[in-house]
Amino acid sequence: MQKIIALILFTLLSNISFSQTAKIEFSAKQNTIDYGKVTKANDSGVRIFEFTNTGDAPLIITNVLSTCGCLITNKPEAPILPGEKGKIEVKYNMATGPIRKTITVETNAANYEGGRIALKIKGEVIE
């Protein structure tokens, strides 16, 4: 009986110690960047979402998708190691009017359902 209990405990502890997960934390509050009121002439439309891998496994950004009006100009291609930082650069086309866009980041991060994170930009482009 003691051998069976020891075997079960060993199996459980082995699984716990080897389970590693990537986690992603963005520095932008509520994963949103607010452009505020900007003019097309004085603003390039480029913003950067910075993040940190707070897990204990490499973080992999598999895809970054945007709604119309945004261009993803830079995203990490290599895995982000635990404790390291990364960034995703977006550029809004600066069309006059309100800005309400979502960028979807697909990752292996365990702290978001399915590893999908919605990043948002908001603001207003004025003449």
C-alpha positions as a printed NumPy array, in Angstrom:
array([[  0.   ,   0.   ,   0.   ],
       [  2.815,   2.411,   0.851],
       [  4.443,   1.736,  -2.522],
       [  1.226,   2.605,  -4.342],
       [  0.826,   5.846,  -2.397],
       [  4.474,   6.725,  -3.014],
       [  4.043,   6.04 ,  -6.733],
       [  0.923,   8.239,  -6.924],
       [  2.664,  11.09 ,  -5.071],
       [  5.747,  10.792,  -7.274],
       [  3.592,  10.917, -10.423],
       [  1.664,  13.964,  -9.208],
       [  4.788,  15.856,  -8.168],
       [  6.53 ,  15.012, -11.429],
       [  3.651,  16.415, -13.456],
       [  3.484,  19.58 , -11.371],
       [  7.19 ,  20.306, -11.553],
       [  7.387,  19.812, -15.324],
       [  4.296,  21.755, -16.323],
       [  5.52 ,  25.065, -17.657],
       [  3.355,  27.788, -19.091],
       [  3.89 ,  31.045, -20.883],
       [  1.987,  34.063, -19.594],
       [  1.718,  37.498, -21.16 ],
       [  1.13 ,  40.801, -19.388],
       [  0.715,  44.036, -21.358],
       [  1.819,  47.341, -19.848],
       [ -1.125,  49.266, -21.365],
       [ -4.007,  49.605, -18.92 ],
       [ -6.821,  47.227, -19.946],
       [ -4.732,  46.37 , -23.039],
       [ -5.819,  49.685, -24.588],
       [ -3.846,  52.593, -26.032],
       [ -5.674,  55.92 , -26.134],
       [ -4.48 ,  58.201, -28.94 ],
       [ -6.527,  61.042, -27.497],
       [ -7.305,  63.825, -29.997],
       [ -4.643,  63.885, -32.699],
       [ -4.187,  65.472, -36.101],
       [ -3.122,  63.623, -39.198],
       [ -0.467,  66.255, -39.949],
       [  1.23 ,  65.979, -36.55 ],
       [  0.968,  62.273, -35.726],
       [  2.374,  59.253, -37.554],
       [ -0.27 ,  56.961, -36.061],
       [  2.355,  54.549, -34.704],
       [  1.875,  53.141, -31.212],
       [  3.629,  50.317, -29.35 ],
       [  2.064,  47.665, -27.134],
       [  4.762,  46.497, -24.714],
       [  4.457,  43.206, -22.855],
       [  6.377,  40.852, -20.572],
       [  6.438,  37.062, -20.462],
       [  5.566,  36.473, -16.806],
       [  5.42 ,  32.694, -17.202],
       [  8.103,  30.054, -16.917],
       [  8.101,  28.892, -20.556],
       [  8.901,  30.681, -23.829],
       [  6.056,  32.863, -25.139],
       [  5.292,  32.461, -28.824],
       [  3.36 ,  35.083, -30.794],
       [  1.856,  33.007, -33.605],
       [ -0.236,  35.683, -35.307],
       [ -1.386,  39.292, -35.008],
       [ -4.609,  40.237, -36.782],
       [ -6.109,  43.702, -37.106],
       [ -9.41 ,  45.198, -38.06 ],
       [ -9.372,  47.52 , -41.059],
       [ -7.496,  50.787, -40.587],
       [ -4.532,  49.283, -38.719],
       [ -1.293,  47.89 , -39.966],
       [  0.913,  45.678, -37.816],
       [  4.368,  47.043, -38.55 ],
       [  6.403,  44.987, -36.102],
       [  5.857,  41.875, -33.974],
       [  8.22 ,  39.393, -32.352],
       [  9.211,  36.514, -34.609],
       [ 11.368,  34.666, -32.048],
       [ 10.   ,  33.237, -28.778],
       [ 10.069,  35.61 , -25.808],
       [ 11.858,  33.903, -22.93 ],
       [ 10.492,  34.001, -19.36 ],
       [ 11.013,  37.424, -17.787],
       [ 11.827,  39.095, -21.101],
       [  9.918,  41.945, -22.732],
       [  8.61 ,  42.314, -26.251],
       [  6.57 ,  44.757, -28.295],
       [  3.965,  44.868, -31.007],
       [  3.965,  48.   , -33.135],
       [  0.747,  49.152, -34.807],
       [  0.092,  52.007, -37.211],
       [ -3.353,  53.52 , -37.631],
       [ -4.131,  55.012, -41.055],
       [ -5.168,  58.33 , -39.421],
       [ -8.497,  58.684, -41.22 ],
       [-10.412,  61.66 , -39.834],
       [-12.962,  60.645, -37.191],
       [-13.133,  58.395, -34.132],
       [-10.656,  55.565, -33.626],
       [-12.097,  52.3  , -32.276],
       [-10.042,  49.34 , -33.478],
       [ -9.101,  45.928, -32.132],
       [ -5.917,  43.966, -32.729],
       [ -6.08 ,  40.24 , -31.917],
       [ -2.866,  38.566, -30.772],
       [ -2.662,  34.785, -30.969],
       [ -0.17 ,  33.214, -28.547],
       [  0.576,  30.176, -26.436],
       [ -0.129,  32.204, -23.265],
       [ -2.039,  30.246, -20.64 ],
       [ -3.501,  33.298, -18.87 ],
       [ -5.871,  34.127, -21.763],
       [ -8.542,  31.775, -23.079],
       [ -7.216,  30.053, -26.178],
       [ -4.126,  32.269, -26.007],
       [ -6.036,  35.052, -27.819],
       [ -5.643,  38.594, -26.54 ],
       [ -7.669,  41.589, -27.726],
       [ -5.669,  44.821, -27.849],
       [ -7.55 ,  48.042, -28.473],
       [ -6.763,  51.498, -29.742],
       [ -9.085,  54.428, -29.343],
       [ -9.091,  58.161, -29.841],
       [-10.039,  60.696, -32.463],
       [ -8.306,  62.096, -35.536],
       [ -9.265,  65.72 , -36.106],
       [ -8.558,  68.053, -39.05 ]])
